[in-house]
Amino acid sequence: MGKLKGERAVVLGASIAGTLAARVLSDFYREVVVVDRDTVLGVAEPRRGAPHTGHAHGLHARGILNLQELFPNLLQDMQEMGIPVGDLGEMRWYFNALKIKPARTGLLSITAPRPVLEQYLRGRVADIANVSYRERTDLIGLNSTADHGTVTGVRLQDRVDGAPVYDLAADLVLDATGRGSRTPVWLEEMGYQRPPEERMNIGLAYTTRFYRKRPEMFADDVQSINPVASPAHPRGAFFGQVGRDECILSLTGILGDQPPTDPDAFLEFVRSLPVSDVYDAVRDAEPLTEPVSFTFPASVRRRYEKLTRFPERFVVVGDAVCSFNPVYGQGMTVASMEVMALREHLRKNEVPDSLAFQREIGKVINNPWEISTSGDLDFPGVSGQRSLKVKMGNAYMARLQYAATKDPSITDAFMRVAGLIDPPTALMRPKMLAKVMLLSRGRPTGESKTAPALPTAKAAPRP
């Protein structure tokens, strides 16, 4: 531990973003307190405050590199736990119902059940001497100086009948409470502007079921089979190994096409996918759970970086800033990138500059947000502004994905962008552009199946 920035940092929320933030803050503050309304330590199942964690998740490429830096034994521990760790490019990916060429990219993917990964990370952080957790604790609000210029702590209440509200002083408060963050309301109450907000209404629904794994399900020990939704085939799935004996199947539908929870109808939805691999694997498999659904109405980005005033000693990270369409697998990785930016900010600044930090992570979010929202706008039923850049980008991406069915080097380049290692502009370099255009000549276009527009969807402003 180097020079301390203060006595106590308080982290609000104990999911991935909050847990990683607590790990980083433990190097800069004498004490770190993590607050969550749920019981979180030792919990390896979906909890009330994070129902989405029961569905397919992946920690990919940039996220793994960041977590290895914070938790050096990560990969070894995952493998000892029986969690699959493999190459992102060697999964079986289908785009537009066509299988792209596998590629040894060197970019790793961990397909642990999200609650299992969270339990592991929280356990490692809880073992740090200066970190403590306050579970089953409600966050009542923020405390600040009389002029509201600086946040000085939080008001908390234990989740037991008759418990009093009490104050916890802090030299830094970090909001990692997710999509339901109350920071916009708190800012308004303290005399600040609410952050501008951008939404991409997609009406996504997941339905997930676990099965007992059999060797023949995953030929050549492929880690997962992923028929990705496209405008011509708007139903998708993520079917993967998650442990020694279990596999997970998460079906996806958009704009009201919700995969059903009735077991027979669930299987019929699987059969409707544009490729048969997943149906062939599960049609006579032993289910371990009943199908469970989760809905994700919209991607939301709160543009804190656009504010001109922001209270000191207070920062916001993770889904509380930006929650992405989960089919792109960006959430955990972007959270790790924001936390690494926090570590660098604390190294460089004698005193944290809250607004400067929000602007720094705004830059971190830009590329992932552009990737996911541009991809969503490829679906005709999704309402939003389709600039010339978006239209040209999506047309080129369709060609690139087709070219990847012929050349593994294109798969490699694509996965480097999808894994947030390279920026999207890397796919437009002259040699890559020439290769894509050559290999995509004569590409079958097919006819798009236009999904219905959301009745309440509004045009989403562009970044």
Secondary structure per residue as TSV (DSSP state, phi and psi in degrees):
chain	resnum	aa	ss	phi	psi
A	1	M	-	360.0	127.7
A	2	G	-	-88.3	-148.9
A	3	K	S	-67.1	130.0
A	4	L	-	-75.6	146.2
A	5	K	S	-92.0	-15.7
A	6	G	E	175.8	178.8
A	7	E	E	-80.0	-47.2
A	8	R	E	-139.1	135.3
A	9	A	E	-115.0	138.6
A	10	V	E	-114.4	127.1
A	11	V	E	-107.1	123.9
A	12	L	E	-98.0	109.0
A	13	G	-	107.4	131.6
A	14	A	-	-116.0	23.8
A	15	S	S	-81.6	-158.7
A	16	I	H	-58.2	-50.8
A	17	A	H	-61.3	-46.4
A	18	G	H	-66.0	-38.5
A	19	T	H	-65.5	-45.4
A	20	L	H	-65.7	-38.4
A	21	A	H	-62.4	-41.8
A	22	A	H	-61.7	-38.4
A	23	R	H	-60.1	-45.9
A	24	V	H	-68.9	-44.8
A	25	L	H	-65.1	-25.0
A	26	S	T	-63.2	-19.1
A	27	D	T	-84.1	-10.0
A	28	F	T	-124.7	-12.0
A	29	Y	E	-128.5	145.8
A	30	R	E	-63.5	-33.0
A	31	E	E	-139.7	140.0
A	32	V	E	-125.4	127.3
A	33	V	E	-116.8	125.2
A	34	V	E	-103.9	127.0
A	35	V	E	-113.5	132.0
A	36	D	-	-147.6	148.1
A	37	R	S	-78.2	-17.7
A	38	D	S	-98.2	168.0
A	39	T	-	-77.9	124.6
A	40	V	-	-122.1	-32.2
A	41	L	T	-73.3	130.5
A	42	G	T	78.2	5.6
A	43	V	-	-93.9	121.3
A	44	A	-	-120.4	28.2
A	45	E	S	-132.2	159.1
A	46	P	-	-57.2	140.3
A	47	R	B	-117.9	166.5
A	48	R	T	-56.5	-40.5
A	49	G	T	-78.2	-5.3
A	50	A	B	-145.8	64.4
A	51	P	G	-65.4	-23.7
A	52	H	G	-67.6	-15.0
A	53	T	G	-71.9	-9.3
A	54	G	G	-81.0	-0.3
A	55	H	S	-108.7	172.3
A	56	A	-	-58.8	133.3
A	57	H	-	-136.3	152.6
A	58	G	-	-140.1	139.8
A	59	L	E	-106.0	115.5
A	60	H	E	-119.2	148.2
A	61	A	T	43.4	-102.9
A	62	R	H	-59.0	-37.8
A	63	G	H	-62.8	-41.2
A	64	I	H	-66.8	-41.7
A	65	L	H	-59.6	-42.7
A	66	N	H	-66.6	-43.9
A	67	L	H	-68.7	-32.6
A	68	Q	H	-63.4	-33.2
A	69	E	H	-68.1	-35.7
A	70	L	H	-86.0	-30.1
A	71	F	S	-132.6	84.4
A	72	P	T	-57.3	-25.8
A	73	N	T	-93.2	12.7
A	74	L	H	-53.2	-56.2
A	75	L	H	-65.0	-43.7
A	76	Q	H	-61.6	-43.0
A	77	D	H	-65.3	-41.4
A	78	M	H	-60.8	-45.4
A	79	Q	H	-65.6	-37.8
A	80	E	H	-66.4	-27.5
A	81	M	T	-81.5	-3.8
A	82	G	T	83.3	14.8
A	83	I	-	-83.2	129.8
A	84	P	-	-64.5	133.1
A	85	V	E	-129.9	120.7
A	86	G	E	-148.3	-176.5
A	87	D	E	-83.9	129.0
A	88	L	G	-57.6	-36.3
A	89	G	G	-81.2	-9.0
A	90	E	G	-99.2	2.1
A	91	M	S	-67.3	163.4
A	92	R	E	-92.7	99.9
A	93	W	E	-102.5	134.5
A	94	Y	E	-119.6	125.4
A	95	F	E	-121.7	131.1
A	96	N	T	53.5	37.5
A	97	A	T	67.7	15.0
A	98	L	E	-118.9	137.7
A	99	K	E	-81.6	126.8
A	100	I	-	-83.3	158.5
A	101	K	-	-68.3	129.1
A	102	P	-	-63.1	150.1
A	103	A	-	-142.9	136.9
A	104	R	-	-81.8	96.9
A	105	T	-	-91.7	-21.0
A	106	G	S	79.7	0.9
A	107	L	-	-95.6	122.2
A	108	L	E	-90.3	158.3
A	109	S	E	-137.3	134.1
A	110	I	E	-109.6	124.3
A	111	T	-	-111.5	44.6
A	112	A	-	-67.9	147.8
A	113	P	-	-54.8	134.9
A	114	R	H	-54.5	-44.2
A	115	P	H	-63.0	-31.3
A	116	V	H	-68.9	-43.0
A	117	L	H	-63.6	-43.1
A	118	E	H	-62.2	-42.7
A	119	Q	H	-59.6	-43.4
A	120	Y	H	-60.8	-50.1
A	121	L	H	-65.9	-42.8
A	122	R	H	-62.1	-39.2
A	123	G	H	-61.1	-42.1
A	124	R	H	-65.1	-40.6
A	125	V	H	-70.9	-39.6
A	126	A	H	-63.9	-24.0
A	127	D	T	-75.4	-13.8
A	128	I	S	-71.1	131.7
A	129	A	T	-59.0	-35.0
A	130	N	T	-99.5	17.0
A	131	V	E	-113.2	134.2
A	132	S	E	-134.5	156.1
A	133	Y	E	-114.5	136.3
A	134	R	E	-113.0	97.1
A	135	E	-	-85.9	164.4
A	136	R	S	46.3	50.3
A	137	T	E	-128.3	125.5
A	138	D	E	-87.0	140.7
A	139	L	E	-91.4	116.5
A	140	I	E	-89.4	-37.7
A	141	G	E	171.1	-175.4
A	142	L	E	-99.3	151.2
A	143	N	E	-107.4	147.6
A	144	S	E	-150.0	171.4
A	145	T	-	-66.6	167.0
A	146	A	T	-57.9	-34.4
A	147	D	T	-89.9	4.5
A	148	H	S	61.5	18.0
A	149	G	S	-78.3	-20.8
A	150	T	B	-139.3	131.8
A	151	V	E	-78.7	131.8
A	152	T	E	-113.6	-2.4
A	153	G	E	157.7	-162.3
A	154	V	E	-136.2	158.6
A	155	R	E	-105.9	129.2
A	156	L	E	-128.3	162.7
A	157	Q	E	-151.0	127.0
A	158	D	E	-65.5	146.1
A	159	R	S	-85.3	61.0
A	160	V	S	-135.3	149.7
A	161	D	T	-58.1	132.3
A	162	G	T	79.5	4.2
A	163	A	-	-68.5	138.5
A	164	P	-	-79.1	157.1
A	165	V	E	-79.7	137.6
A	166	Y	E	-137.4	160.9
A	167	D	E	-99.5	142.7
A	168	L	E	-126.1	111.4
A	169	A	E	-72.5	149.9
A	170	A	-	-152.1	148.8
A	171	D	S	-90.0	-13.6
A	172	L	E	-154.2	134.1
A	173	V	E	-117.6	129.2
A	174	L	E	-119.2	123.0
A	175	D	E	-92.1	112.3
A	176	A	-	-128.1	42.2
A	177	T	-	-87.9	4.6
A	178	G	G	84.4	-162.3
A	179	R	G	-57.6	-29.2
A	180	G	G	-86.2	13.5
A	181	S	-	-51.1	136.6
A	182	R	-	-96.5	9.4
A	183	T	H	-56.5	-42.3
A	184	P	H	-57.2	-38.8
A	185	V	H	-68.6	-44.2
A	186	W	H	-61.4	-41.4
A	187	L	H	-59.5	-45.2
A	188	E	H	-62.0	-41.8
A	189	E	H	-64.2	-28.2
A	190	M	T	-91.7	4.2
A	191	G	T	94.3	11.8
A	192	Y	-	-98.9	165.5
A	193	Q	-	-77.5	148.8
A	194	R	-	-72.5	149.4
A	195	P	-	-69.3	143.6
A	196	P	-	-57.4	146.1
A	197	E	E	-127.0	137.0
A	198	E	E	-117.0	140.7
A	199	R	E	-131.0	143.3
A	200	M	E	-124.7	101.6
A	201	N	E	-75.4	119.9
A	202	I	E	-126.2	-17.0
A	203	G	E	56.2	42.2
A	204	L	E	-75.5	142.3
A	205	A	E	-134.7	135.8
A	206	Y	E	-107.2	142.2
A	207	T	E	-132.1	130.0
A	208	T	E	-127.3	142.8
A	209	R	E	-141.7	142.0
A	210	F	E	-98.2	145.5
A	211	Y	E	-129.7	157.5
A	212	R	E	-73.8	131.4
A	213	K	-	-79.0	138.1
A	214	R	-	-122.9	147.3
A	215	P	G	-56.0	-37.4
A	216	E	G	-73.3	-10.9
A	217	M	G	-66.3	-35.3
A	218	F	S	-123.0	83.2
A	219	A	G	-57.9	142.9
A	220	D	G	58.9	22.9
A	221	D	G	57.1	33.5
A	222	V	-	-60.9	140.8
A	223	Q	S	-72.6	-39.0
A	224	S	E	-156.9	160.6
A	225	I	E	-122.2	119.8
A	226	N	E	-130.4	90.1
A	227	P	E	-78.1	105.2
A	228	V	E	-83.7	135.6
A	229	A	-	-61.2	144.7
A	230	S	B	-141.3	167.2
A	231	P	T	-56.7	-36.9
A	232	A	T	-77.5	-22.1
A	233	H	B	-138.4	77.9
A	234	P	-	-74.6	-2.5
A	235	R	-	-96.0	139.0
A	236	G	E	-138.0	177.4
A	237	A	E	-158.6	153.8
A	238	F	E	-127.9	113.6
A	239	F	E	-123.0	113.0
A	240	G	E	-149.3	162.9
A	241	Q	E	-75.3	136.6
A	242	V	-	-127.9	-0.7
A	243	G	S	-174.3	-174.2
A	244	R	S	-65.0	-35.2
A	245	D	S	-123.5	0.2
A	246	E	E	-124.4	152.3
A	247	C	E	-136.9	160.0
A	248	I	E	-122.9	141.5
A	249	L	E	-126.1	114.5
A	250	S	E	-111.6	118.2
A	251	L	E	-93.0	146.0
A	252	T	E	-126.0	142.4
A	253	G	E	-142.6	154.7
A	254	I	-	-125.3	162.1
A	255	L	T	52.8	45.8
A	256	G	T	94.0	-8.2
A	257	D	-	-86.9	78.6
A	258	Q	-	-88.5	123.8
A	259	P	-	-58.6	133.4
A	260	P	-	-76.1	161.1
A	261	T	S	-99.0	-13.7
A	262	D	S	-64.0	128.2
A	263	P	H	-55.8	-42.6
A	264	D	H	-68.5	-42.6
A	265	A	H	-67.8	-34.8
A	266	F	H	-56.9	-47.1
A	267	L	H	-65.9	-35.7
A	268	E	H	-64.9	-37.4
A	269	F	H	-62.7	-41.7
A	270	V	H	-59.3	-41.5
A	271	R	H	-67.1	-23.8
A	272	S	T	-80.1	-7.1
A	273	L	S	-61.7	153.8
A	274	P	S	-71.0	-12.2
A	275	V	S	-127.9	153.0
A	276	S	S	-92.5	-5.8
A	277	D	H	-54.2	-45.5
A	278	V	H	-70.4	-44.9
A	279	Y	H	-60.6	-43.7
A	280	D	H	-59.6	-32.1
A	281	A	H	-78.5	-33.2
A	282	V	H	-111.7	-6.4
A	283	R	T	-60.4	-31.0
A	284	D	T	-123.0	24.5
A	285	A	-	-81.3	161.4
A	286	E	-	-87.6	112.8
A	287	P	B	-74.5	143.4
A	288	L	S	-103.5	-17.0
A	289	T	S	-141.4	165.0
A	290	E	-	-81.8	154.2
A	291	P	-	-64.2	139.2
A	292	V	E	-131.0	137.4
A	293	S	E	-107.8	155.5
A	294	F	E	-146.0	134.0
A	295	T	E	-110.6	147.2
A	296	F	E	-134.3	93.5
A	297	P	E	-63.3	-39.7
A	298	A	E	-158.0	148.1
A	299	S	E	-78.3	139.5
A	300	V	E	-133.6	131.0
A	301	R	E	-124.1	122.9
A	302	R	E	-98.7	119.0
A	303	R	-	-89.9	69.1
A	304	Y	G	-60.4	-28.8
A	305	E	G	-67.2	-14.7
A	306	K	G	-89.5	-7.1
A	307	L	-	-71.7	151.4
A	308	T	S	-97.7	-17.5
A	309	R	-	-133.7	143.5
A	310	F	-	-157.8	139.6
A	311	P	-	-65.7	144.0
A	312	E	B	-75.4	159.9
A	313	R	T	58.7	34.0
A	314	F	E	-147.6	128.5
A	315	V	E	-137.5	159.7
A	316	V	E	-129.1	134.6
A	317	V	-	-139.5	171.6
A	318	G	G	69.5	-149.5
A	319	D	G	-63.8	-17.9
A	320	A	G	-65.6	-21.8
A	321	V	T	-98.4	-49.4
A	322	C	E	-150.8	123.1
A	323	S	E	-113.8	124.0
A	324	F	-	-97.0	153.1
A	325	N	-	-49.5	117.1
A	326	P	G	-68.8	-13.2
A	327	V	G	-66.2	-17.7
A	328	Y	G	-86.3	-5.9
A	329	G	-	62.5	34.5
A	330	Q	-	-99.4	-22.4
A	331	G	H	-56.3	-54.2
A	332	M	H	-66.0	-38.1
A	333	T	H	-66.7	-44.1
A	334	V	H	-63.6	-38.9
A	335	A	H	-58.6	-41.4
A	336	S	H	-66.0	-36.9
A	337	M	H	-66.5	-39.4
A	338	E	H	-64.7	-40.3
A	339	V	H	-68.9	-36.9
A	340	M	H	-66.7	-33.6
A	341	A	H	-66.1	-35.9
A	342	L	H	-62.8	-43.7
A	343	R	H	-60.5	-43.6
A	344	E	H	-66.1	-38.5
A	345	H	H	-62.6	-43.2
A	346	L	H	-68.8	-32.1
A	347	R	H	-66.4	-35.2
A	348	K	H	-90.1	-22.0
A	349	N	-	-114.2	131.5
A	350	E	S	-61.4	-41.4
A	351	V	S	-126.5	132.0
A	352	P	-	-58.2	137.2
A	353	D	-	-106.6	103.1
A	354	S	H	-60.0	-50.0
A	355	L	H	-67.3	-38.9
A	356	A	H	-60.7	-39.5
A	357	F	H	-66.0	-42.3
A	358	Q	H	-61.3	-34.3
A	359	R	H	-70.3	-34.0
A	360	E	H	-65.3	-44.6
A	361	I	H	-77.8	-19.1
A	362	G	H	-59.0	-39.2
A	363	K	H	-68.3	-34.8
A	364	V	H	-62.7	-37.6
A	365	I	H	-78.4	-25.1
A	366	N	H	-51.9	-53.6
A	367	N	H	-65.6	-48.6
A	368	P	H	-59.0	-38.9
A	369	W	H	-64.2	-41.8
A	370	E	H	-65.1	-40.6
A	371	I	H	-60.8	-49.3
A	372	S	H	-73.1	-44.0
A	373	T	H	-70.7	-37.0
A	374	S	H	-64.3	-41.0
A	375	G	H	-62.8	-40.1
A	376	D	H	-64.3	-36.5
A	377	L	T	-70.9	-7.0
A	378	D	T	-72.4	-18.7
A	379	F	S	-85.9	119.8
A	380	P	T	-57.5	-29.9
A	381	G	T	-78.0	-8.7
A	382	V	S	-85.9	124.7
A	383	S	-	-82.9	139.2
A	384	G	S	164.6	167.1
A	385	Q	-	-78.1	120.3
A	386	R	-	-104.3	93.2
A	387	S	-	-71.0	167.9
A	388	L	H	-59.2	-37.8
A	389	K	H	-61.0	-42.7
A	390	V	H	-66.1	-46.6
A	391	K	H	-61.5	-45.9
A	392	M	H	-67.3	-39.3
A	393	G	H	-63.0	-43.8
A	394	N	H	-69.0	-36.8
A	395	A	H	-63.8	-41.1
A	396	Y	H	-68.8	-38.8
A	397	M	H	-63.0	-37.3
A	398	A	H	-62.6	-40.0
A	399	R	H	-66.7	-42.2
A	400	L	H	-63.3	-42.2
A	401	Q	H	-65.5	-35.6
A	402	Y	H	-67.4	-43.2
A	403	A	H	-61.4	-31.0
A	404	A	T	-68.6	-15.6
A	405	T	T	-74.5	-9.6
A	406	K	T	-115.7	-22.0
A	407	D	-	-140.7	114.4
A	408	P	H	-65.1	-21.1
A	409	S	H	-66.8	-27.6
A	410	I	H	-75.2	-38.3
A	411	T	H	-56.8	-44.5
A	412	D	H	-58.4	-48.3
A	413	A	H	-64.5	-40.3
A	414	F	H	-63.6	-42.8
A	415	M	H	-69.3	-28.3
A	416	R	H	-66.4	-33.5
A	417	V	H	-78.3	-45.6
A	418	A	H	-61.4	-33.2
A	419	G	T	-85.1	6.5
A	420	L	T	61.6	31.3
A	421	I	S	-87.2	-48.7
A	422	D	S	-110.0	153.5
A	423	P	-	-75.0	160.2
A	424	P	G	-56.1	-29.1
A	425	T	G	-62.5	-19.6
A	426	A	G	-62.1	-26.3
A	427	L	G	-79.2	-5.3
A	428	M	G	-108.0	9.2
A	429	R	S	-63.5	148.6
A	430	P	H	-51.8	-46.4
A	431	K	H	-64.8	-41.0
A	432	M	H	-66.3	-44.4
A	433	L	H	-58.4	-44.9
A	434	A	H	-63.9	-42.1
A	435	K	H	-64.2	-42.9
A	436	V	H	-63.8	-45.4
A	437	M	H	-65.5	-35.6
A	438	L	H	-67.7	-48.0
A	439	L	H	-75.5	-18.3
A	440	S	T	-96.7	6.6
A	441	R	T	-64.1	136.7
A	442	G	T	75.9	14.3
A	443	R	-	-61.7	129.2
A	444	P	-	-70.4	131.2
A	445	T	-	-95.4	-32.9
A	446	G	-	67.6	-171.6
A	447	E	-	-117.9	130.6
A	448	S	-	-72.3	141.9
A	449	K	-	-96.2	105.8
A	450	T	-	-78.3	119.8
A	451	A	-	-76.8	151.6
A	452	P	-	-66.6	145.9
A	453	A	-	-74.0	148.7
A	454	L	-	-66.4	131.9
A	455	P	T	-62.9	-25.5
A	456	T	T	-109.2	9.7
A	457	A	-	-67.4	142.6
A	458	K	-	-120.3	152.9
A	459	A	-	-60.7	130.2
A	460	A	-	-90.1	128.1
A	461	P	-	-64.0	146.1
A	462	R	-	-82.4	151.9
A	463	P	-	-59.9	360.0
